[in-house]
Amino acid sequence: MMFVGRVLFLLGMAFVIGSIVVLGMVPFSNGGGGYIPPLFALLNGFLAMGVGELVINENQRRNMDKSRS
């Protein structure tokens, strides 16, 4: 389960970095695209990072509870 959380977090980080790069390049392109798709990619990346962080925290909490018992 920890693997899933880490993959989600890293995938979200890749989406965030990629969309920030694309948002930086949009003003310099001659009608090459709009702002809306990179903004949705940025939102998607933040959501994936958040879900990944929740999965990692829940897994760590379960492991700590098992070690106490």
Secondary structure by P-SEA (a helix, b strand, c coil): caaaaaaaaaaaaaaaaaaaaaaaacccccccccccaaaaaaaaaaaaaaaaaaaaaaaaaaaaaaaac
